[in-house]
C-alpha cells in the first residue's frame, strides 16, 4: 500500500482533521487544568501533618483516590464515566456531552499522577523552610502557598511537562466514548480510503510536531527558571 497524500489534503478532509485536532488540544488543556488544580489539593492533603481526625481522613481519601485512578486502566475509567456515572446526564447536547465527559475523565485521571509529581516536589524542599515560615508567624497554609510551593514548582515543571505530553497522546483513547478527536478521524479516514499507511503516518507526524513544540516550550521555561536561580 503506497503513500497517497491526496487522501489527507483535500479541503473537506483537512478541515475535518483540523477541527478534530482542535478538540484534541481542547481536551488536553482543560484536562491538564483539572489535573493541576485537583492534583495540587490532593498532594497537599497527603503531606499535611496528621494532627487531627480531619487531616487523617483527607489523607486517607486522597491515598485511595490516587490508588484507584493509577491502578485501573484509563479506558475502563472513561467507560465508567460515560456509560455508568453520566449515562443519563446531558451537558448542553449529546455531542458536546462526550467531550465534557472526556475532559472530566482525563482530568480526574491526570490529577492522580499530577498529585504524586507535586507531592514529590513538596517533599524535595528542606523541612527547615516550613519551620522558618512558621517561625515568622505564617500559618501552615500560608507557608505552603508562599514559601514551599513556589520553590517546589522548579522541581515540578519538568515531570509536569511530561504528563502534559503523555496526555496529548492519551486523548486518542477518547474514541471509545464517541469523541470525534484527531485519532478518531484518522481511523475513519483509514476505513473510508482503504489506505492504512498515509493516515497513520500523517497522525504520527502531527503528534510528533505537537510534542516537539511542547518540549521546546518546556525547555525554554526550564532555562528561565535556571537563570532565576543563578541571580
SULZIQUI-V76167 format. One record per backbone hydrogen bond with DSSP energy under -0.5 kcal/mol. NH is the residue of the N-H (numbers start at 1). CO is the residue of the C=O. Records with the same first field share a line. If there is no record, write none. Layout:
# SULZIQUI-V76167
NH->CO ; CO
This chain:
# SULZIQUI-V76167
7->4
8->5
9->5
10->8
14->10
15->11
16->12
17->13
18->14
19->15
20->16
21->17
22->18
23->19
24->20
25->21
26->22
27->23
28->24
29->25
30->26
31->27
32->28
33->29
34->30
35->31
36->32
37->33
38->34
39->35
40->36
41->37
42->38
43->39
44->40
45->41
46->42
47->43 ; 44
48->44
51->49
56->52
57->53
58->54
59->55
60->56
61->57
62->58
63->59
64->60
65->61
66->62
67->63
68->64
69->65
70->66
71->67
72->68
77->73
78->74
79->75
80->76
81->77
82->78
83->79
84->80
85->80
86->81
89->86
91->89
92->90
93->91
97->93
98->94
99->95
100->96
101->97
102->98
103->99
104->100
105->101
106->102
107->103
108->104
109->105
110->106
111->107
112->108 ; 109
113->109
114->110
115->111
116->112
117->113
118->114
119->115
120->116
121->117
122->118
123->119
124->120
125->122
129->126
130->126
131->127
132->128
133->129
134->130
135->131
136->132
137->134
138->133
143->139
144->140
145->141
146->142
147->143
148->143
149->144
151->147
152->148
153->149
154->150 ; 151
155->152
156->152
157->153
159->155
160->156
161->157
162->158
163->159
164->160
165->161
166->162
167->163
168->164
169->165
170->166
171->167
172->169
173->170
174->171
175->172
176->173
177->174
178->175
179->174
181->179
182->20
185->181
186->182
187->183
188->184
189->185
190->186
191->187
192->188
193->189
194->190
195->190
199->195
200->196
201->197
202->198
203->199
204->200
205->201
206->202
207->203
208->204
209->205
210->206
211->207
212->208
213->209
214->210
215->211
216->212
217->213
218->214
219->215
220->216
221->217
222->218
223->219
224->220
225->221
226->222
227->223
228->224
229->225
230->226
231->227
